[in-house]
Amino acid sequence: MTLLNAVLELADDHLVLGHRLSEWCGHAPMLEEDLAMPNMALDLIGTARTLYDYAATLEGLGRSEDAMAYLRDEREYRNLLLVERPNGDFAQTMLRQLFFAAFMEPYWRAAMASSDAVIAGVAGKAVKEMAYHIRHAGEWVIRLGDGTEESARRMREAVEELSIYVAELFENGANAGLDALPDRASVRAEWEATIAHVFAEAQLVLPEVLYPQTGGRAGLHGEDLGHMLAEMQSLHRSMPGVTW
């Protein structure tokens, strides 16, 4: 596997999840969240931009970060199935964010020691953002899980809905055997410790998943990603090469 493919996997994860969070803009349940969630989306999309730019450099074909993001088809995307899941209700969105950030924070922390200067630089900035995302999403998971009967029920349903996608976080994909990036399986213990701490306070239980859903790294996605990309890419595809 090449570093190019591994960088694209990371970029796709961040872009897709960033776009999902941006869909809450103007629809969040309170004003504070209407500001916080787009800001978290910008954190993710900012990381994606740097990674796409680096991927274009590694590829060496003269493509831009915009071309990487907007002119690739659904099967060319290598993002996790978790991040493309529809927002659902607020409980599902916050749990999805917690699952992802609890993985990426120790992953980026390990990547700060990378021999690749670009990877180390991205990690140094992203690790701080992921720490905030863990804190923000974790507080909401606790508030909802240990809240009213209605909020607790919805959070339990979110756990059932999203737990089947967790295992893919730790699959190495194109990451396998690359010295420039950490082994994804190596951060599982830290992920589990973070989730266990939050779930204990939220009175939630992470179920055992016998048949996890995977395939995103191979370009095998659900129809929801296709719908999202059609909307996200529509302007760029209808006006190729447009600049602001």
GUFIDREN-105997 format. One line per 8 residues: their letters; for each residue x, y, z of C-alpha. Coordinates in nm, 4 decimals, decimal comma. Example, Ala and Ser with C-alpha at 12.3 -4.5 7.8 and 13.67 -1.06 7.14 Angstrom:
# residues 2
as	1,2300 -0,4500 0,7800 ~ 1,3670 -0,1060 0,7140
END
This chain:
# residues 244
mtllnavl	0,0000 0,0000 0,0000 ~ 0,1175 0,3527 -0,0653 ~ 0,1286 0,6604 0,1500 ~ -0,0934 0,8313 -0,1094 ~ -0,3774 0,5861 -0,0480 ~ -0,3415 0,6114 0,3292 ~ -0,3508 0,9918 0,3162 ~ -0,6631 0,9775 0,0979
eladdhlv	-0,8341 0,7505 0,3515 ~ -0,7712 1,0047 0,6264 ~ -0,8742 1,2962 0,4064 ~ -1,1976 1,1253 0,3038 ~ -1,2836 1,0464 0,6668 ~ -1,2429 1,4093 0,7665 ~ -1,4199 1,5606 0,4664 ~ -1,7235 1,3332 0,4832
lghrlsew	-1,7694 1,3724 0,8580 ~ -1,7096 1,7464 0,8308 ~ -1,9819 1,7732 0,5679 ~ -2,2202 1,5687 0,7808 ~ -2,1672 1,8035 1,0764 ~ -2,2140 2,1077 0,8527 ~ -2,5630 1,9811 0,7696 ~ -2,6660 2,0790 1,1222
cghapmle	-2,5948 2,4475 1,0592 ~ -2,9205 2,6322 1,1255 ~ -3,0869 2,3156 1,2570 ~ -2,9103 2,2506 1,5886 ~ -3,1272 2,2196 1,9013 ~ -2,9816 2,5311 2,0646 ~ -2,7922 2,8445 1,9596 ~ -2,4658 2,7386 2,1211
edlampnm	-2,4655 2,4171 1,9185 ~ -2,5496 2,6083 1,6027 ~ -2,2094 2,7720 1,6509 ~ -2,0157 2,4773 1,7929 ~ -2,1057 2,2163 1,5324 ~ -2,0075 2,4178 1,2219 ~ -1,6824 2,5031 1,3982 ~ -1,6114 2,1343 1,4543
aldligta	-1,6991 2,0763 1,0889 ~ -1,4433 2,3416 0,9911 ~ -1,1792 2,1650 1,2029 ~ -1,2397 1,8442 1,0092 ~ -1,2586 2,0073 0,6670 ~ -0,9433 2,2076 0,7371 ~ -0,7576 1,8850 0,8110 ~ -0,9049 1,7286 0,4973
rtlydyaa	-0,7819 2,0198 0,2833 ~ -0,4238 1,9808 0,4017 ~ -0,4367 1,6056 0,3479 ~ -0,5863 1,6368 -0,0015 ~ -0,3208 1,8900 -0,0952 ~ -0,0531 1,6490 0,0250 ~ -0,2196 1,3604 -0,1590 ~ -0,2120 1,5644 -0,4800
tleglgrs	0,1592 1,6274 -0,4284 ~ 0,2250 1,2578 -0,3683 ~ 0,0240 1,1651 -0,6772 ~ 0,2190 1,4087 -0,8935 ~ -0,0458 1,4477 -1,1643 ~ -0,1169 1,8145 -1,1093 ~ -0,4527 1,7666 -0,9433 ~ -0,5646 2,0182 -0,6810
edamaylr	-0,7217 1,9574 -0,3413 ~ -1,0572 2,0581 -0,4958 ~ -1,0208 1,7962 -0,7670 ~ -0,9470 1,5343 -0,5037 ~ -1,2566 1,6302 -0,3075 ~ -1,5062 1,7105 -0,5820 ~ -1,4088 1,5142 -0,8921 ~ -1,3886 1,1619 -0,7562
dereyrnl	-1,6788 0,9184 -0,7733 ~ -1,8400 0,7389 -0,4813 ~ -1,6443 0,4143 -0,5295 ~ -1,3186 0,6107 -0,5224 ~ -1,3845 0,7346 -0,1706 ~ -1,2143 0,5336 0,1030 ~ -1,3807 0,6772 0,4130 ~ -1,5112 0,4819 0,7081
llverpng	-1,8740 0,3739 0,6921 ~ -1,9207 0,5354 1,0345 ~ -1,8566 0,8891 0,9134 ~ -2,0971 0,8711 0,6206 ~ -2,3916 0,7647 0,8337 ~ -2,6787 1,0165 0,8164 ~ -2,7010 1,2529 1,1095 ~ -3,0165 1,0974 1,2491
dfaqtmlr	-3,1138 1,2717 1,5702 ~ -2,8810 1,4732 1,7926 ~ -2,7919 1,1666 1,9997 ~ -2,6660 0,9782 1,6933 ~ -2,4647 1,2773 1,5726 ~ -2,2912 1,3264 1,9084 ~ -2,2166 0,9564 1,9508 ~ -2,0762 0,9315 1,5978
qlffaafm	-1,8510 1,2272 1,6747 ~ -1,7354 1,0741 2,0019 ~ -1,6547 0,7387 1,8399 ~ -1,4486 0,9081 1,5677 ~ -1,2697 1,1631 1,7864 ~ -1,1866 0,9043 2,0535 ~ -0,9990 0,7172 1,7816 ~ -0,8371 1,0102 1,6036
epywraam	-0,7011 1,1842 1,9147 ~ -0,4591 0,9025 2,0122 ~ -0,3928 0,8308 1,6443 ~ -0,2847 1,1890 1,5742 ~ -0,0914 1,1993 1,9001 ~ 0,1111 0,8998 1,7841 ~ 0,1478 1,0540 1,4372 ~ 0,3174 1,3599 1,5847
assdavia	0,6330 1,1459 1,5978 ~ 0,6068 1,0600 1,2258 ~ 0,9189 1,0790 1,0117 ~ 0,7016 1,2515 0,7497 ~ 0,7078 1,6263 0,8171 ~ 0,3633 1,6906 0,6641 ~ 0,1978 1,4134 0,8649 ~ 0,3634 1,5312 1,1858
gvagkavk	0,2511 1,8880 1,1171 ~ -0,1094 1,7886 1,0504 ~ -0,1081 1,5740 1,3643 ~ 0,0217 1,8556 1,5837 ~ -0,2798 2,0716 1,4997 ~ -0,5445 1,8016 1,4664 ~ -0,4708 1,6331 1,7993 ~ -0,5771 1,9488 1,9871
emayhirh	-0,8982 1,9727 1,7863 ~ -0,9837 1,6078 1,8481 ~ -0,9315 1,6521 2,2217 ~ -1,1948 1,9264 2,2152 ~ -1,4300 1,7115 2,0043 ~ -1,4028 1,4299 2,2588 ~ -1,4861 1,6667 2,5418 ~ -1,7758 1,8307 2,3603
agewvirl	-1,9356 1,5146 2,2237 ~ -1,8662 1,3218 2,5436 ~ -2,0460 1,5792 2,7559 ~ -2,3519 1,5503 2,5325 ~ -2,3479 1,1701 2,5384 ~ -2,3424 1,1840 2,9187 ~ -2,6108 1,4534 2,9351 ~ -2,8443 1,2594 2,7079
gdgteesa	-2,7644 0,9100 2,8341 ~ -2,8148 1,0119 3,1963 ~ -3,0964 1,2546 3,1230 ~ -3,4679 1,2136 3,0691 ~ -3,6360 0,8884 2,9809 ~ -3,6688 1,0115 2,6221 ~ -3,3059 1,1243 2,5839 ~ -3,1742 0,8037 2,7427
rrmreave	-3,3830 0,5926 2,5068 ~ -3,2553 0,7821 2,2036 ~ -2,8958 0,7501 2,3161 ~ -2,9334 0,3756 2,3678 ~ -3,0785 0,3520 2,0175 ~ -2,7815 0,5495 1,8850 ~ -2,5439 0,3013 2,0467 ~ -2,7249 0,0110 1,8809
elsiyvae	-2,7283 0,1922 1,5463 ~ -2,3608 0,2912 1,5345 ~ -2,1729 0,0201 1,7237 ~ -2,1706 -0,2086 1,4210 ~ -1,9400 0,0383 1,2419 ~ -1,6770 0,0676 1,5175 ~ -1,4526 -0,2233 1,4174 ~ -1,3595 -0,0560 1,0885
lfengana	-1,1827 0,2209 1,2826 ~ -0,9050 -0,0229 1,3681 ~ -0,8570 -0,1807 1,0251 ~ -0,5295 -0,0629 0,8751 ~ -0,6310 -0,0577 0,5077 ~ -0,3728 0,1382 0,3085 ~ -0,2182 0,2323 0,6421 ~ -0,0712 -0,1180 0,6792
gldalpdr	0,3056 -0,1356 0,7028 ~ 0,3700 0,2369 0,6592 ~ 0,6314 0,3865 0,8900 ~ 0,4939 0,7378 0,8373 ~ 0,1588 0,6579 1,0026 ~ 0,0667 0,4796 1,3274 ~ -0,0813 0,1324 1,3298 ~ -0,4548 0,1848 1,3728
asvraewe	-0,5049 -0,1235 1,5868 ~ -0,2484 0,0102 1,8348 ~ -0,4821 0,2848 1,9566 ~ -0,7749 0,0547 2,0294 ~ -0,6998 0,0307 2,4021 ~ -0,7059 0,4094 2,4379 ~ -1,0287 0,4314 2,2376 ~ -1,1917 0,1701 2,4586
atiahvfa	-1,0768 0,3493 2,7744 ~ -1,2264 0,6797 2,6575 ~ -1,5568 0,5221 2,5578 ~ -1,5749 0,3193 2,8803 ~ -1,5265 0,6349 3,0884 ~ -1,7984 0,8282 2,9040 ~ -2,0396 0,5343 2,8904 ~ -2,0056 0,4702 3,2651
eaqlvlpe	-2,1230 0,8242 3,3380 ~ -2,3899 0,8065 3,0682 ~ -2,5207 0,4718 3,2002 ~ -2,4654 0,3117 2,8611 ~ -2,3261 -0,0257 2,7612 ~ -2,1255 -0,0879 2,4456 ~ -2,2709 -0,4053 2,2955 ~ -2,0693 -0,6954 2,1632
vlypqtgg	-2,0863 -0,6868 1,7846 ~ -2,0531 -1,0277 1,6217 ~ -2,0915 -0,9120 1,2624 ~ -1,9427 -0,5641 1,2152 ~ -2,0104 -0,3621 0,9020 ~ -1,6984 -0,2802 0,7003 ~ -1,6075 -0,2067 0,3398 ~ -1,5597 0,1677 0,3316
raglhged	-1,1846 0,1353 0,2848 ~ -1,2543 -0,0742 -0,0264 ~ -1,4950 0,1843 -0,1681 ~ -1,8054 -0,0148 -0,0748 ~ -2,0523 0,2401 0,0590 ~ -2,4212 0,2725 0,1300 ~ -2,6484 0,4856 -0,0856 ~ -2,6339 0,7677 0,1696
lghmlaem	-2,2810 0,8619 0,0646 ~ -2,3864 0,8850 -0,2995 ~ -2,6670 1,1257 -0,2095 ~ -2,4309 1,3341 0,0029 ~ -2,1642 1,3544 -0,2689 ~ -2,4210 1,4497 -0,5333 ~ -2,5170 1,7513 -0,3243 ~ -2,1646 1,8364 -0,2121
qslhrsmp	-2,0116 1,8135 -0,5603 ~ -2,2953 1,9624 -0,7657 ~ -2,1550 2,3147 -0,8042 ~ -1,8016 2,2064 -0,8852 ~ -1,9174 1,9510 -1,1407 ~ -2,1640 2,1864 -1,3066 ~ -1,9018 2,4617 -1,3369 ~ -1,5650 2,2847 -1,3814
gvtw	-1,2665 2,4933 -1,2838 ~ -1,4739 2,7689 -1,1281 ~ -1,2874 2,9981 -0,8884 ~ -1,4213 3,2510 -0,6407
END
